[in-house]
Amino acid sequence: MNKKAFLKAYQTINQLAEREKKVINEPEPYESALYKSAEDEALIKEYHFAKFQKNLAQAQSHPDLQSLVNKEDWSEEDTQKLLAMLR
């Protein structure tokens, strides 16, 4: 192997190593139509889950709502009362 071929082989190896470093250092692009990044998605989902937990706790501790849920026969007034509570 002559000197030029030897040096060219080292240059090629160095270029490949540099490309691999760039690929490793660059974050993967996040592909979603709704969220900007994976962190945003996680934060928004966590927020909505916390909001759901709060609403669930409020609904379970509301005495009027519990009496309506446990009622056997519902009238039109009961339905309207339930809708008003859920708003």
Secondary structure, 3 states (H helix, E strand, C coil): CCHHHHHHHHHHHHHHHHHHHHHHHCCCCCCCCCCCCHHHHHHHHHHHHHHHHHHHHHHHHCHHHHHHHHCCCCCHHHHHHHHHHHC
